[in-house]
Amino acid sequence: MAQQSIGFIGAGNMATSLAGGMVAKGIRPARIWMSDPSRDRLEEVSQLHRVHVTNENRDVAGRVDVLVLAVKPQMMQAVCEDLRDLIADRQPLVISIAAGVTVANLRSWLGETPIVRCMPNTPSLVQAGATGLYAAEGVSDEQKTMAKEILGSVGLTFWFAQEKELDAVTAVSGSGPAYFFLLMESLIEAAKAQGLDPATARQMVLQTAWGAAQLAVASEAGPDVLRQQVTSPGGTTAAALNVFEEAGFREQVQAAVAAARERSEELAG
Ligand SMILES: NC(=O)c1ccc[n+]([C@@H]2O[C@H](COP(=O)([O-])OP(=O)(O)OC[C@H]3O[C@@H](n4cnc5c(N)ncnc54)[C@H](OP(=O)(O)O)[C@@H]3O)[C@@H](O)[C@H]2O)c1
């Protein structure tokens, strides 16, 4: 991606994180363009990352090799239709990060151009994301490498051969952070109920979650083995895990993920 220019339509949380990640990975800010209706936001991004900024989406779409669509899904149709003639002319690689917006939707609004659809997640905001990517027909290997470099600047990337697989990705890694947040919230409440002061409860729970994730990532053993290693028969952890198992925790996780997937399919239409 040595010389390609990259543009972002929408300079919100996700686009700003991606631009920051790319600059941190050595991409020259002068090759990055961003547009957004908010002058304050653009000023902030330009101060932070030294990228080019403009209020005009067409200024960006008219000059870049890779165009990242980073507006909310409900804005996508209007944004794309406004750029349709420029896209037809220039045929940039279009990368959409909008949840639930399909390649068919994008094609109908933009016309024919190479399209990569992605499903990032919120930990991308702290460079710890997990992103599923799908390349529609007509995307070259070089363009796939560019998409992987852009999304890879804020975390791990995973390619999927079928667009439908992004519904499962949405249910696992897209919504996944919320499942862990729910467990953190519940554990903080339980810690307070056991008499720990709120500030200590919060810090201890977050550090435990962070530590457990770090350990799981660093370890060659799977989470099942790590769980067994902290569970002595008849001990305290076993007492707690029995309560989870008896309440059907695993079945509930299966049902929750299935429900998220179904909802993702419904939203994609
Ligand atoms: N955040 C995540 O972790 C995450 C995860 C997965 C997928 N996504 C997807 O990423 C996309 C962006 O999410 P986000 O969290 O970064 O949202 P966000 O912070 O709201 O960013 C969207 C930006 O686009 C701007 N915008 C609105 N209308 C525009 C237009 N016509 N032209 C150009 N810019 C316009 C918004 O400005 P205003 O605020 O003034 O409207 C805002 O600054 C969404 O489609 C979302 O589904 C995000």
The ligand as an ORCA input file, in Angstrom:
! r2SCAN-3c Opt
* xyz 0 1
  N     -17.765      1.858     16.756
  C     -17.524      0.584     16.467
  O     -16.788     -0.121     17.156
  C     -18.155     -0.080     15.288
  C     -18.152     -1.463     15.219
  C     -18.679     -2.059     14.081
  C     -19.164     -1.295     13.060
  N     -19.173      0.067     13.180
  C     -19.716      0.854     12.076
  O     -18.847      1.933     11.810
  C     -19.613      3.025     11.316
  C     -19.177      4.268     12.068
  O     -19.410      4.061     13.459
  P     -18.844      5.082     14.551
  O     -19.008      4.418     15.855
  O     -17.505      5.577     14.125
  O     -19.949      6.237     14.384
  P     -19.808      7.815     14.648
  O     -18.780      8.068     15.688
  O     -21.190      8.349     14.806
  O     -19.194      8.332     13.240
  C     -19.950      8.625     12.116
  C     -19.510     10.010     11.648
  O     -20.091     10.254     10.371
  C     -20.540     11.595     10.370
  N     -21.550     11.811      9.329
  C     -22.903     11.872      9.451
  N     -23.466     12.113      8.258
  C     -22.441     12.232      7.373
  C     -22.393     12.509      5.987
  N     -23.504     12.694      5.260
  N     -21.189     12.557      5.401
  C     -20.046     12.372      6.104
  N     -20.038     12.116      7.421
  C     -21.234     12.040      8.046
  C     -21.071     11.775     11.763
  O     -21.272     13.146     12.051
  P     -22.461     13.535     13.080
  O     -22.093     12.927     14.400
  O     -22.409     15.030     13.055
  O     -23.730     12.956     12.522
  C     -19.966     11.129     12.582
  O     -18.902     12.018     12.836
  C     -21.085      2.684     11.526
  O     -21.651      2.357     10.280
  C     -21.071      1.472     12.432
  O     -22.112      0.573     12.100
  C     -18.671      0.686     14.267
*
